[in-house]
């Protein structure tokens, strides 16, 4: 039996296992409290929280979907691919994620050095205080430290002034390829989902090429309704889903209370004309 398009599914969330502020159990409890019926924890390049996330979700009566979010380098920018319904014990996936995580510590030290060069000292050590998993130190951890130090008023301001491409604290990193990420997800029995495509700064030609390649590699879905999309982008990516024959996904990209534009489980439903990624679960 197909599940309805307007079910409260949140299929993109983070915990302290990557760069979230809450442990998996608390994220699950928060999702349940906000009426989520189908939930997935999709930590960055890491599946270490999957067992406890599943156990907590099922104890609360939610349907759990094993997930991950893989960092990809495509046309010089970072793109994220979510994997849903994965086997988190798949050796090919685990080996790929381990390789993807390598280099984060070196990159973090380079970010600290770059920020010191513009007068912000102690950033690397400061960011480490916010890290639950040292293997997954990220720009978000630097941003939290900089807000708490009063350097900026919000995480968004930190990224805008210091941590995006072309800004003084930005350090690039070579992640997985798009082909690798989709392959690892499929080898793990999962569904590859293009995450929050409205965030990527590509030309129209590059945008189309990204989706052409994603589809040709076996990519199966796109996030239409997500925390960083505007209502206009909901409509735009509904059209993208129809054009490419992709399933539609929905997820808050929740990292913690007060971070991001939306709370877990509070997004509007998918447009009714789309086939939800969960339609046959």
C-alpha positions in Angstrom: 0.0 0.0 0.0 1.4 3.4 -1.0 1.8 6.0 1.8 0.4 9.5 1.3 2.4 12.4 0.0 1.5 14.6 3.0 2.7 12.3 5.7 5.1 14.0 8.2 8.4 12.5 7.1 11.7 14.1 8.1 14.4 12.4 6.1 17.4 14.7 6.7 18.7 15.4 10.3 22.0 15.5 12.1 23.2 14.6 15.6 26.4 14.9 17.6 27.7 11.9 15.6 28.5 14.5 12.9 27.9 18.2 13.3 24.6 18.4 15.2 24.2 19.6 18.7 22.0 16.9 20.1 22.7 13.1 20.5 20.7 10.7 18.3 18.2 9.8 21.1 17.3 13.4 21.7 16.9 14.2 18.0 14.5 11.2 17.8 12.5 12.4 20.8 12.3 15.9 19.3 11.1 14.5 16.0 8.5 12.4 17.7 7.3 15.3 19.8 6.8 17.3 16.6 4.6 14.6 15.0 7.2 13.0 12.7 6.0 9.5 11.5 8.9 8.5 9.3 12.3 9.6 10.4 15.9 9.3 9.2 19.2 10.3 10.9 21.5 11.3 8.1 24.8 12.3 9.7 27.6 13.6 7.5 29.9 10.8 6.2 29.2 8.6 9.2 26.8 5.8 10.2 27.8 5.4 13.8 24.5 6.7 15.2 22.3 4.4 13.2 21.7 1.7 15.7 20.7 3.9 18.6 18.6 6.1 16.3 16.7 3.1 15.1 16.1 1.7 18.6 14.9 5.0 19.9 12.6 5.7 16.9 11.0 2.3 17.1 10.5 2.6 20.8 8.6 5.9 20.2 6.5 4.3 17.4 8.1 6.1 14.5 9.1 4.3 11.3 12.9 4.5 11.0 14.8 4.8 7.7 18.6 4.3 8.0 20.4 7.2 6.3 23.6 9.1 5.7 24.7 12.3 3.9 27.8 12.0 1.8 30.0 15.0 0.9 30.8 15.2 -2.8 33.0 17.5 -4.9 31.4 18.4 -8.2 32.6 21.2 -10.6 34.7 22.7 -7.8 31.9 22.9 -5.2 30.6 20.7 -2.4 27.4 18.9 -3.1 25.6 16.6 -0.6 24.0 13.3 -1.5 21.7 11.7 1.0 21.4 7.9 1.1 18.1 6.5 2.4 17.2 2.9 3.3 20.9 2.0 3.4 22.4 -1.0 5.1 24.7 0.8 7.6 26.8 -2.3 7.9 27.7 -2.5 4.2 31.5 -2.8 3.9 31.7 -0.8 0.7 29.7 2.0 2.2 31.8 2.0 5.4 35.1 2.0 3.5 33.9 4.8 1.3 32.8 6.9 4.2 36.1 6.3 6.1 38.0 7.5 3.0 35.8 10.6 2.7 36.3 11.5 6.4 40.1 11.4 6.1 41.6 14.8 5.7 39.0 16.7 7.8 41.5 17.2 10.7 44.1 18.7 8.3 41.5 20.9 6.7 40.4 22.1 10.2 43.9 23.1 11.1 44.2 25.0 7.9 41.0 26.8 8.6 42.3 27.7 12.0 45.5 29.1 10.4 43.5 31.0 7.8 41.4 32.6 10.5 44.5 33.5 12.6 45.9 35.3 9.6 43.0 37.7 9.7 43.3 38.2 13.5 41.0 35.4 14.9 43.3 33.4 17.1 42.5 30.1 18.8 39.8 29.0 16.3 40.9 25.4 15.9 41.2 24.8 19.6 37.9 26.6 20.1 36.1 24.6 17.4 37.3 21.3 19.0 35.3 22.1 22.1 32.1 21.8 20.1 33.0 18.5 18.4 31.3 15.3 19.4 33.3 13.2 16.9 36.8 14.6 16.2 36.9 12.7 12.9 34.1 15.0 11.7 35.2 18.4 12.7 33.6 20.9 10.3 33.0 24.5 9.5 29.9 24.4 11.6 32.0 23.8 14.7 34.1 26.8 13.9 30.9 28.9 13.4 29.5 27.9 16.7 32.7 28.9 18.5 32.8 32.2 16.6 29.2 33.1 17.6 29.8 32.2 21.2 33.0 34.3 21.2 31.0 37.3 19.9 32.8 37.5 16.6 29.5 37.2 14.7 25.9 37.3 15.7 24.8 34.1 13.9 26.1 31.0 12.2 24.9 32.3 8.9 26.9 35.5 9.4 30.0 33.5 10.1 29.7 31.6 6.9 28.9 34.7 4.9 31.9 36.6 6.2 34.5 33.9 6.8 33.8 30.3 5.7 32.4 30.2 2.2 34.4 30.1 -1.0 36.3 33.3 -1.5 36.2 34.4 2.2 39.3 34.5 4.4 38.6 31.3 6.4 37.6 29.1 3.6 39.7 26.0 2.9 38.6 23.6 0.1 38.6 19.9 0.5 38.4 17.1 -2.1 35.5 14.9 -1.1 34.1 11.8 -2.9 33.0 12.0 -6.5 29.4 12.0 -7.4 29.8 8.6 -9.0 31.4 7.2 -5.8 28.7 8.5 -3.5 25.9 7.1 -5.6 27.7 3.8 -6.0 28.3 3.4 -2.3 24.6 4.1 -1.5 23.4 1.7 -4.1 25.8 -1.0 -3.0 24.3 -0.6 0.5 20.8 -1.2 -1.0 19.9 2.5 -0.6 18.2 5.3 -2.6 20.4 8.2 -3.6 18.8 11.6 -3.0 20.1 15.0 -4.2 20.2 17.1 -1.0 19.0 20.7 -0.9 19.9 21.5 -4.5 18.7 25.2 -4.1 21.9 25.8 -2.1 24.3 25.1 -4.9 25.8 28.1 -6.8 25.8 26.7 -10.3 25.0 28.2 -13.7 21.8 26.9 -15.3 24.0 24.8 -17.6 26.0 23.3 -14.7 22.7 22.7 -12.8 21.3 20.7 -15.6 24.6 18.8 -16.1 24.6 17.9 -12.3 21.1 16.4 -12.5 21.9 14.7 -15.9 24.9 13.0 -14.3 23.1 12.2 -11.1 20.2 10.5 -12.9 22.6 8.6 -15.3 24.5 7.2 -12.3 21.3 5.8 -10.7 20.3 8.8 -8.5 16.6 8.3 -7.7 15.3 11.3 -5.7 15.6 15.0 -5.0 14.8 17.0 -1.8 12.0 19.3 -2.9 10.8 20.5 0.5 13.8 21.1 2.8 15.0 23.5 5.5 17.1 25.7 3.2 14.6 26.0 0.3 12.2 28.9 -0.2 8.6 28.3 -1.3 9.7 29.3 -4.9 12.3 26.6 -4.7 9.8 24.0 -3.5 8.0 24.7 -6.8 11.2 24.8 -8.9 12.4 21.4 -7.6 9.0 19.9 -7.9 9.4 20.6 -11.6 12.9 19.2 -11.6 11.6 16.0 -10.0 8.9 15.7 -12.7 11.3 16.5 -15.5 13.9 13.8 -14.5 11.4 11.3 -13.2 12.8 11.5 -9.6 11.1 10.7 -6.4 10.5 13.6 -4.1 12.0 13.8 -0.6 11.4 16.1 2.4 13.8 16.9 5.3 14.5 19.7 7.7 18.3 19.4 7.7 18.0 19.9 11.4 21.3 20.4 13.3 20.1 21.8 16.6 17.6 24.1 18.3 17.9 27.7 17.0 20.0 26.7 14.0 18.6 26.8 10.5 15.3 28.2 9.4 13.0 25.4 10.5 12.5 23.0 13.4 12.5 19.3 12.9 9.2 17.9 11.6 7.6 21.3 10.8 8.1 21.6 7.1 5.0 21.9 4.8 4.0 18.8 2.9 5.3 17.8 -0.5 3.3 19.1 -3.5 0.6 16.5 -4.2 1.5 15.9 -7.8 4.8 14.3 -6.9 5.7 10.7 -5.9 7.2 10.7 -2.4 10.4 8.8 -1.8 8.5 6.9 0.9 5.5 5.9 -1.3 6.1 2.1 -1.1 7.8 1.8 2.3 
